Amino acid sequence: MKLDKELLKKAKYYFEDKMNQFGTTVKGLDWNSTEAQKVRFEQLAKLINDGQDRFSVCDYGCGYGDFYEFLKDRGYHCNYTGVDIVEKAITYAEQKFDMDPEAEFIHGSKLNQAYDYIVASGIFNIQDNASDEAWEKYILEVLEGFHAHSKKGFAFNCLTKYSDVEYMKDYLYYADPLFLFDYAKTHFSRDVALLHDYGLYDFTILVKKEV
């Protein structure tokens, strides 16, 4: 999956700056609170069938591997791969899960193998000064990569264009949930869910594949 290097570089600098300001906290990942992060994880986890056998999952933009902890706390059994462009985040995650043979972490942006599931939380938010057209193209390229490298499905979230105008920020991207839902239905799978009812200014899309 080939992605726009300039957009990736800007995202990398943005999140490196957040980590330098706030350290290895949720604010260092540019989230407002642990509670909101967990709400998002709950939506992403709806992609995974309850009670199934062990599965593989790639957390793209994994930060410190918090989603892996979330899955373990809820009794899921998985082989987890975390991928992130911020080396400092990967280093911290590797130290955090050093004794866990079921978790691995990769610094970079490439997907080099197939996973049962791919999830991504917050990776499409920081538009910076890119045009809407360039950022939309970037999102679709990433999603095409998720589709190509997932066996059972993938899930992602975006800030919503239905956010309150007075709170919207110029450097953030507020996506059209209906456009992305339609794109997923027409390009990836007939089994697509749009979740926009969990009290945050974003939405989650689940793409489930027939296996």
C-alpha positions as CSV (number, residue, x, y, z in Angstrom):
1,M,0.0,0.0,0.0
2,K,1.6,3.2,-1.2
3,L,0.7,6.3,0.8
4,D,1.4,10.0,0.4
5,K,4.8,10.4,2.1
6,E,4.3,14.2,2.8
7,L,0.9,13.6,4.5
8,L,2.5,10.8,6.6
9,K,5.4,13.0,7.5
10,K,3.1,15.8,8.8
11,A,1.1,13.3,10.8
12,K,4.2,11.8,12.3
13,Y,5.5,15.3,13.4
14,Y,2.1,16.2,14.8
15,F,1.9,13.1,17.1
16,E,5.6,13.3,18.0
17,D,4.9,16.8,19.3
18,K,1.9,15.6,21.3
19,M,4.0,12.9,22.9
20,N,6.7,15.3,23.7
21,Q,4.2,17.6,25.4
22,F,2.1,15.1,27.3
23,G,4.2,11.9,27.5
24,T,2.8,8.4,27.2
25,T,-0.7,9.4,28.2
26,V,-4.0,9.5,26.2
27,K,-3.3,13.2,25.6
28,G,0.0,12.2,24.1
29,L,-2.1,10.3,21.5
30,D,-4.3,13.4,21.1
31,W,-7.4,11.9,22.9
32,N,-9.3,13.9,25.4
33,S,-9.8,11.1,28.0
34,T,-9.4,7.5,28.7
35,E,-13.2,7.1,28.9
36,A,-13.7,8.4,25.4
37,Q,-10.9,6.2,24.1
38,K,-12.7,3.1,25.6
39,V,-16.0,4.1,24.0
40,R,-14.2,4.2,20.6
41,F,-12.6,0.8,21.3
42,E,-16.1,-0.7,22.1
43,Q,-17.3,0.4,18.7
44,L,-14.3,-1.1,16.9
45,A,-14.5,-4.4,18.8
46,K,-18.0,-4.9,17.4
47,L,-16.2,-6.0,14.2
48,I,-15.1,-9.1,16.0
49,N,-17.4,-12.1,16.5
50,D,-17.9,-12.9,20.2
51,G,-16.8,-16.3,21.3
52,Q,-14.8,-17.2,18.3
53,D,-11.5,-19.0,18.2
54,R,-8.2,-17.2,18.3
55,F,-7.8,-14.5,15.6
56,S,-5.1,-12.1,14.4
57,V,-5.7,-8.4,14.5
58,C,-3.6,-5.4,13.3
59,D,-4.1,-2.2,15.1
60,Y,-3.0,0.4,12.6
61,G,-1.9,3.6,14.4
62,C,-1.6,1.6,17.6
63,G,0.0,4.2,19.8
64,Y,0.9,2.3,23.0
65,G,-1.1,-0.8,22.3
66,D,-4.1,0.2,24.4
67,F,-6.5,-1.6,22.2
68,Y,-4.7,-4.8,22.9
69,E,-5.2,-4.3,26.6
70,F,-8.8,-3.6,26.0
71,L,-9.2,-6.9,24.1
72,K,-7.4,-8.9,26.7
73,D,-9.5,-7.3,29.5
74,R,-12.6,-8.5,27.8
75,G,-11.4,-12.1,27.3
76,Y,-10.5,-12.0,23.6
77,H,-7.7,-14.4,22.5
78,C,-5.7,-13.0,19.7
79,N,-2.4,-12.5,18.0
80,Y,-1.9,-8.7,18.0
81,T,0.2,-6.6,15.7
82,G,0.5,-2.9,16.4
83,V,1.7,-0.6,13.6
84,D,2.6,3.1,14.1
85,I,4.6,5.8,12.4
86,V,5.8,7.3,15.7
87,E,8.9,5.4,16.8
88,K,8.7,6.6,20.3
89,A,5.2,5.1,20.7
90,I,6.4,1.8,19.3
91,T,9.4,1.7,21.7
92,Y,7.2,2.4,24.7
93,A,4.7,-0.3,23.6
94,E,7.4,-2.9,23.1
95,Q,8.7,-2.2,26.6
96,K,5.2,-2.4,28.0
97,F,4.4,-5.8,26.4
98,D,7.9,-7.1,26.5
99,M,6.9,-10.4,28.1
100,D,3.8,-11.0,26.0
101,P,4.5,-13.4,23.1
102,E,1.2,-12.7,21.5
103,A,1.9,-9.1,20.8
104,E,4.3,-7.5,18.3
105,F,4.9,-3.9,17.3
106,I,6.1,-2.5,14.0
107,H,7.4,1.0,13.3
108,G,6.2,2.3,10.0
109,S,3.1,2.5,7.8
110,K,3.2,-0.6,5.6
111,L,1.1,-3.7,5.8
112,N,3.2,-6.6,4.7
113,Q,0.8,-9.5,5.5
114,A,-2.8,-10.4,5.9
115,Y,-4.7,-10.4,9.2
116,D,-8.2,-11.6,10.2
117,Y,-9.0,-8.0,11.3
118,I,-7.6,-4.5,10.9
119,V,-8.7,-1.7,13.1
120,A,-7.8,2.0,13.1
121,S,-8.7,4.7,15.6
122,G,-8.0,8.4,15.1
123,I,-5.6,8.1,12.1
124,F,-7.8,10.2,9.8
125,N,-8.3,13.2,12.0
126,I,-5.3,15.4,11.5
127,Q,-5.7,17.0,8.1
128,D,-3.3,19.9,8.9
129,N,-3.2,22.1,5.7
130,A,-3.9,19.3,3.2
131,S,-6.8,20.0,0.8
132,D,-10.1,18.1,1.4
133,E,-9.5,16.4,-1.9
134,A,-6.0,15.2,-1.0
135,W,-7.1,14.0,2.4
136,E,-10.1,12.1,1.1
137,K,-7.8,10.4,-1.5
138,Y,-5.4,9.5,1.3
139,I,-8.2,8.0,3.4
140,L,-9.5,5.9,0.5
141,E,-6.0,4.6,-0.3
142,V,-5.6,3.5,3.3
143,L,-8.9,1.8,3.3
144,E,-8.0,0.0,0.1
145,G,-5.0,-1.3,1.9
146,F,-7.1,-2.4,4.8
147,H,-9.3,-4.3,2.4
148,A,-6.4,-6.0,0.6
149,H,-4.8,-7.1,3.9
150,S,-7.8,-8.2,6.0
151,K,-9.5,-11.6,5.7
152,K,-12.6,-11.1,7.9
153,G,-13.0,-7.4,7.9
154,F,-11.8,-4.0,9.1
155,A,-13.0,-1.1,11.1
156,F,-12.1,2.6,11.4
157,N,-13.4,5.9,12.8
158,C,-13.4,9.5,11.7
159,L,-14.6,12.8,13.0
160,T,-18.0,13.6,11.7
161,K,-19.1,16.5,9.5
162,Y,-22.2,16.7,11.8
163,S,-20.1,18.1,14.6
164,D,-21.1,21.3,16.3
165,V,-19.7,24.1,14.1
166,E,-18.5,26.2,17.0
167,Y,-16.2,23.4,18.1
168,M,-14.8,22.4,14.8
169,K,-11.0,23.1,14.2
170,D,-9.4,24.1,10.9
171,Y,-6.6,21.5,11.1
172,L,-9.0,18.6,11.7
173,Y,-10.8,16.6,9.0
174,Y,-14.6,16.1,9.5
175,A,-15.6,13.3,7.2
176,D,-19.0,12.6,5.6
177,P,-20.2,9.3,7.1
178,L,-22.7,8.7,4.3
179,F,-20.0,9.0,1.7
180,L,-17.7,6.5,3.4
181,F,-20.5,4.1,4.2
182,D,-21.5,4.1,0.5
183,Y,-17.9,3.7,-0.6
184,A,-17.5,0.7,1.7
185,K,-20.7,-0.9,0.5
186,T,-19.9,-0.5,-3.2
187,H,-16.2,-1.3,-3.0
188,F,-15.5,-3.6,-0.1
189,S,-18.5,-5.7,1.2
190,R,-22.3,-5.9,1.4
191,D,-22.0,-6.2,5.2
192,V,-21.2,-2.7,6.4
193,A,-22.3,-1.0,9.6
194,L,-22.2,2.8,10.3
195,L,-22.2,3.5,14.0
196,H,-23.0,7.1,14.8
197,D,-24.9,6.8,18.1
198,Y,-22.3,6.7,20.9
199,G,-22.2,10.3,22.1
200,L,-18.9,11.4,20.6
201,Y,-18.2,13.7,17.6
202,D,-17.1,10.9,15.4
203,F,-18.5,7.7,13.7
204,T,-17.2,4.2,13.2
205,I,-17.6,2.0,10.2
206,L,-17.4,-1.8,10.3
207,V,-16.7,-3.7,7.2
208,K,-17.4,-7.4,7.6
209,K,-16.4,-9.9,4.9
210,E,-18.1,-13.1,4.0
211,V,-15.7,-16.0,4.8
